[in-house]
Amino acid sequence: MIHSIAVLGAGIMGHGIAHAAMTAGFDTRLFDVSEKALALARTQIESIGKVGVERGKVTSSEVTDTMERLTLYQDIASAVDGVGLVIEAVPEQMDLKLALLNDLEQLAPQQAIIASNTSALSLTEMSAALSNPGRAVGMHFFNPVHKMKLVEIVRTSDTTSETVQTIEEIGRRMGKETVVIRESPGFVTSRINATIGNEAFFMLQDGIASARDIDKALKLGLNHPMGPFELVDLVGLDTRLSVLKFLHRTLGEKYRPCPLLEEYVQAGRLGKKVGKGVYEY
Ligand SMILES: NC(=O)c1ccc[n+]([C@@H]2O[C@H](COP(=O)([O-])OP(=O)(O)OC[C@H]3O[C@@H](n4cnc5c(N)ncnc54)[C@H](O)[C@@H]3O)[C@@H](O)[C@H]2O)c1
């Protein structure tokens, strides 16, 4: 029975995952190397609670109880001490994730499940850092976590059925629906999403339509809840570019990132998180 969850990385996804864990009743430890990121994460989690109270979805005393389940850490050893599940949500770079998994092999309990929120990277490669790869699994949440219903569970050929079942159960406790995917680059959602997003950048680059009109076309013509540029601004253009580079490397030419996307990232237009992406905020 898992009582405590450590979430590593307190950024866009980490704070949302921590909120989901707290709401599901878990003792939640949120770790980040940046004090600023931790402080911001706490404010963002508080603000999700505040909006929930305003909308009558939760009471303020429930929010107070939920907040008591959160502890912030800048020291990884204390954050993962005795936990049953670790969910990493650090930036989408394999070397960073591998370094973290090496630390977890030393510091986290040997029976703890080690989950990654990677958008597309290889879980098999990551799990090689663990002496027991059966406990490694993908737990792919969507942004914003408190609104999005799905968790894509990704299993490698080593992930045990017990690990998958435990993660399905935790997903349910967090109020999410789950799907189980056999590991493959980009899983289901990231591969399709990155392809649509890349195509949209090629259309913008070729002057086929404005960003606003491409977004409008997909929203009103295809019933997408958000346009591809609105979505990439939310996801982060740097995160999207890393996913596409990985798909290109593993699945071939069809996934080569559009030069315009590369140009935006080089120019620091990383999306909503920096106030400027395809659109300005
Ligand atoms: N942004 C999205 O929409 C989205 C959706 C699904 C999955 N993901 C995946 O989630 C992961 C995190 O993405 P994000 O958008 O939240 O990134 P982010 O840049 O918003 O946050 C990453 C956080 O990790 C921290 N960090 C960096 N190195 C660290 C380390 N060694 N230990 C602990 N913390 C560290 C940073 O300080 C930062 O606060 C990535 O793998 C990404 O692909 C992102």
Ligand as a Chemical Component Dictionary entry (heavy atoms), coordinates in Angstrom:
data_LIG
# 
_chem_comp.id                   LIG 
_chem_comp.type                 NON-POLYMER 
_chem_comp.pdbx_formal_charge   0 
_chem_comp.three_letter_code    LIG 
# 
loop_
_chem_comp_atom.comp_id 
_chem_comp_atom.atom_id 
_chem_comp_atom.alt_atom_id 
_chem_comp_atom.type_symbol 
_chem_comp_atom.charge 
_chem_comp_atom.model_Cartn_x 
_chem_comp_atom.model_Cartn_y 
_chem_comp_atom.model_Cartn_z 
_chem_comp_atom.pdbx_ordinal 
LIG N1  N1  N 0  4.838  20.851 -20.450 1  
LIG C1  C1  C 0  3.969  19.937 -20.835 2  
LIG O1  O1  O 0  2.893  20.260 -21.362 3  
LIG C2  C2  C 0  4.251  18.484 -20.630 4  
LIG C3  C3  C 0  3.213  17.542 -20.772 5  
LIG C4  C4  C 0  3.466  16.187 -20.494 6  
LIG C5  C5  C 0  4.742  15.786 -20.112 7  
LIG N2  N2  N 1  5.744  16.717 -20.007 8  
LIG C6  C6  C 0  7.065  16.242 -19.562 9  
LIG O2  O2  O 0  7.197  16.562 -18.175 10 
LIG C7  C7  C 0  8.584  16.793 -17.877 11 
LIG C8  C8  C 0  8.720  18.158 -17.231 12 
LIG O3  O3  O 0  8.256  19.141 -18.141 13 
LIG P1  P1  P 0  7.781  20.582 -17.641 14 
LIG O4  O4  O 0  7.096  21.182 -18.790 15 
LIG O5  O5  O -1 7.103  20.472 -16.326 16 
LIG O6  O6  O 0  9.208  21.296 -17.438 17 
LIG P2  P2  P 0  9.540  22.664 -16.663 18 
LIG O7  O7  O 0  10.736 23.223 -17.319 19 
LIG O8  O8  O 0  8.321  23.505 -16.489 20 
LIG O9  O9  O 0  9.933  22.149 -15.190 21 
LIG C9  C9  C 0  11.059 21.353 -14.916 22 
LIG C10 C10 C 0  11.488 21.606 -13.475 23 
LIG O10 O10 O 0  12.541 20.706 -13.172 24 
LIG C11 C11 C 0  13.487 21.373 -12.371 25 
LIG N3  N3  N 0  14.754 20.663 -12.461 26 
LIG C12 C12 C 0  15.740 20.768 -13.387 27 
LIG N4  N4  N 0  16.732 19.876 -13.093 28 
LIG C13 C13 C 0  16.332 19.217 -11.981 29 
LIG C14 C14 C 0  16.912 18.181 -11.196 30 
LIG N5  N5  N 0  18.092 17.635 -11.517 31 
LIG N6  N6  N 0  16.248 17.757 -10.111 32 
LIG C15 C15 C 0  15.045 18.304 -9.773  33 
LIG N7  N7  N 0  14.445 19.285 -10.463 34 
LIG C16 C16 C 0  15.080 19.713 -11.570 35 
LIG C17 C17 C 0  13.508 22.784 -12.907 36 
LIG O11 O11 O 0  14.010 23.688 -11.911 37 
LIG C18 C18 C 0  12.034 23.010 -13.219 38 
LIG O12 O12 O 0  11.360 23.592 -12.124 39 
LIG C19 C19 C 0  9.332  16.637 -19.197 40 
LIG O13 O13 O 0  9.819  15.330 -19.296 41 
LIG C20 C20 C 0  8.251  16.894 -20.242 42 
LIG O14 O14 O 0  8.539  16.284 -21.462 43 
LIG C21 C21 C 0  5.528  18.048 -20.235 44 
# 
loop_
_chem_comp_bond.comp_id 
_chem_comp_bond.atom_id_1 
_chem_comp_bond.atom_id_2 
_chem_comp_bond.value_order 
_chem_comp_bond.pdbx_ordinal 
LIG N1  C1  SING 1  
LIG C1  O1  DOUB 2  
LIG C1  C2  SING 3  
LIG C2  C3  SING 4  
LIG C2  C21 DOUB 5  
LIG C3  C4  DOUB 6  
LIG C4  C5  SING 7  
LIG C5  N2  DOUB 8  
LIG N2  C6  SING 9  
LIG N2  C21 SING 10 
LIG C6  O2  SING 11 
LIG C6  C20 SING 12 
LIG O2  C7  SING 13 
LIG C7  C8  SING 14 
LIG C7  C19 SING 15 
LIG C8  O3  SING 16 
LIG O3  P1  SING 17 
LIG P1  O4  DOUB 18 
LIG P1  O5  SING 19 
LIG P1  O6  SING 20 
LIG O6  P2  SING 21 
LIG P2  O7  DOUB 22 
LIG P2  O8  SING 23 
LIG P2  O9  SING 24 
LIG O9  C9  SING 25 
LIG C9  C10 SING 26 
LIG C10 O10 SING 27 
LIG C10 C18 SING 28 
LIG O10 C11 SING 29 
LIG C11 N3  SING 30 
LIG C11 C17 SING 31 
LIG N3  C12 SING 32 
LIG N3  C16 SING 33 
LIG C12 N4  DOUB 34 
LIG N4  C13 SING 35 
LIG C13 C14 SING 36 
LIG C13 C16 DOUB 37 
LIG C14 N5  SING 38 
LIG C14 N6  DOUB 39 
LIG N6  C15 SING 40 
LIG C15 N7  DOUB 41 
LIG N7  C16 SING 42 
LIG C17 O11 SING 43 
LIG C17 C18 SING 44 
LIG C18 O12 SING 45 
LIG C19 O13 SING 46 
LIG C19 C20 SING 47 
LIG C20 O14 SING 48 
# 
